[in-house]
Amino acid sequence: MVLAEIAGALDIDQTPSLLNQLLPLCRASRRVVLDLRRAEFIDSTGVRGLLSLQKATEEAGGQFRLVTTENSQVRRILKLLAINGRFAMFESAIDAWITRWDDGLS
């Protein structure tokens, strides 16, 4: 299980480092929760990074969840790009963890 929190910008400067750190964890974990409540900005590189993390998690048989607030810049960008439906999104990390996971694990 992985819980990671991102603060600041998720952009062209920060996303490569994030991917280097999280991709190996996503490939090895059944449950990944990425808390973006403190992310202040996301650009197209950051969006592609989220999609890459989700893909790596799912290819490993896991599930990927995002934590964002309803009015956050991250959620607005995902809605604007019409890809918000691709992610399981929650308002808090606790909600992301306690909501039933499809893999049957408790």
Contacts in CASP RR format, 6 or more apart in sequence:
PFRMAT RR
TARGET T0000
AUTHOR 0000-0000-0000
METHOD contacts of the structure
MODEL  1
MVLAEIAGALDIDQTPSLLNQLLPLCRASRRVVLDLRRAEFIDSTGVRGL
LSLQKATEEAGGQFRLVTTENSQVRRILKLLAINGRFAMFESAIDAWITR
WDDGLS
1 29 0 8 1.000
1 30 0 8 1.000
1 31 0 8 1.000
1 32 0 8 1.000
2 22 0 8 1.000
2 25 0 8 1.000
2 26 0 8 1.000
2 29 0 8 1.000
2 31 0 8 1.000
2 32 0 8 1.000
2 33 0 8 1.000
3 33 0 8 1.000
3 35 0 8 1.000
3 93 0 8 1.000
3 97 0 8 1.000
4 22 0 8 1.000
4 25 0 8 1.000
4 32 0 8 1.000
4 33 0 8 1.000
4 34 0 8 1.000
4 35 0 8 1.000
5 34 0 8 1.000
5 35 0 8 1.000
5 37 0 8 1.000
5 38 0 8 1.000
6 18 0 8 1.000
6 34 0 8 1.000
6 35 0 8 1.000
6 36 0 8 1.000
6 38 0 8 1.000
6 39 0 8 1.000
7 38 0 8 1.000
7 39 0 8 1.000
7 40 0 8 1.000
8 14 0 8 1.000
8 38 0 8 1.000
8 39 0 8 1.000
8 40 0 8 1.000
8 41 0 8 1.000
9 39 0 8 1.000
9 40 0 8 1.000
9 41 0 8 1.000
9 42 0 8 1.000
9 43 0 8 1.000
10 18 0 8 1.000
10 36 0 8 1.000
10 39 0 8 1.000
10 41 0 8 1.000
10 42 0 8 1.000
10 43 0 8 1.000
10 46 0 8 1.000
10 49 0 8 1.000
10 50 0 8 1.000
10 74 0 8 1.000
11 41 0 8 1.000
11 42 0 8 1.000
11 43 0 8 1.000
11 45 0 8 1.000
11 46 0 8 1.000
12 43 0 8 1.000
12 45 0 8 1.000
12 46 0 8 1.000
14 46 0 8 1.000
15 45 0 8 1.000
15 46 0 8 1.000
15 48 0 8 1.000
15 49 0 8 1.000
18 49 0 8 1.000
19 49 0 8 1.000
19 52 0 8 1.000
19 53 0 8 1.000
22 32 0 8 1.000
22 34 0 8 1.000
22 53 0 8 1.000
23 52 0 8 1.000
23 53 0 8 1.000
23 56 0 8 1.000
25 32 0 8 1.000
26 32 0 8 1.000
26 53 0 8 1.000
26 56 0 8 1.000
26 57 0 8 1.000
26 60 0 8 1.000
26 64 0 8 1.000
27 56 0 8 1.000
27 57 0 8 1.000
27 59 0 8 1.000
27 60 0 8 1.000
28 60 0 8 1.000
29 57 0 8 1.000
29 60 0 8 1.000
29 62 0 8 1.000
30 60 0 8 1.000
30 61 0 8 1.000
30 62 0 8 1.000
30 63 0 8 1.000
30 101 0 8 1.000
30 103 0 8 1.000
30 105 0 8 1.000
31 62 0 8 1.000
31 63 0 8 1.000
31 65 0 8 1.000
31 101 0 8 1.000
31 103 0 8 1.000
31 105 0 8 1.000
32 53 0 8 1.000
32 57 0 8 1.000
32 62 0 8 1.000
32 63 0 8 1.000
32 64 0 8 1.000
32 65 0 8 1.000
33 65 0 8 1.000
33 66 0 8 1.000
33 67 0 8 1.000
33 93 0 8 1.000
33 96 0 8 1.000
33 97 0 8 1.000
34 50 0 8 1.000
34 53 0 8 1.000
34 64 0 8 1.000
34 65 0 8 1.000
34 66 0 8 1.000
34 67 0 8 1.000
35 67 0 8 1.000
35 93 0 8 1.000
35 96 0 8 1.000
36 42 0 8 1.000
36 66 0 8 1.000
36 67 0 8 1.000
36 68 0 8 1.000
36 72 0 8 1.000
36 74 0 8 1.000
37 67 0 8 1.000
37 68 0 8 1.000
37 69 0 8 1.000
37 72 0 8 1.000
39 68 0 8 1.000
39 72 0 8 1.000
39 73 0 8 1.000
39 74 0 8 1.000
40 73 0 8 1.000
41 73 0 8 1.000
42 50 0 8 1.000
42 73 0 8 1.000
42 74 0 8 1.000
42 77 0 8 1.000
47 77 0 8 1.000
47 78 0 8 1.000
47 81 0 8 1.000
47 83 0 8 1.000
50 66 0 8 1.000
50 87 0 8 1.000
51 83 0 8 1.000
51 86 0 8 1.000
53 64 0 8 1.000
54 64 0 8 1.000
54 86 0 8 1.000
54 87 0 8 1.000
57 63 0 8 1.000
57 64 0 8 1.000
58 64 0 8 1.000
61 103 0 8 1.000
62 103 0 8 1.000
63 88 0 8 1.000
63 101 0 8 1.000
63 102 0 8 1.000
63 103 0 8 1.000
64 87 0 8 1.000
64 88 0 8 1.000
65 87 0 8 1.000
65 88 0 8 1.000
65 89 0 8 1.000
65 90 0 8 1.000
65 96 0 8 1.000
66 74 0 8 1.000
66 87 0 8 1.000
66 88 0 8 1.000
66 89 0 8 1.000
66 90 0 8 1.000
66 96 0 8 1.000
67 89 0 8 1.000
67 90 0 8 1.000
67 91 0 8 1.000
67 92 0 8 1.000
67 93 0 8 1.000
67 95 0 8 1.000
67 96 0 8 1.000
68 74 0 8 1.000
68 75 0 8 1.000
68 89 0 8 1.000
68 90 0 8 1.000
68 91 0 8 1.000
69 75 0 8 1.000
69 91 0 8 1.000
70 91 0 8 1.000
75 84 0 8 1.000
75 89 0 8 1.000
78 84 0 8 1.000
78 85 0 8 1.000
78 87 0 8 1.000
88 96 0 8 1.000
90 96 0 8 1.000
90 99 0 8 1.000
END
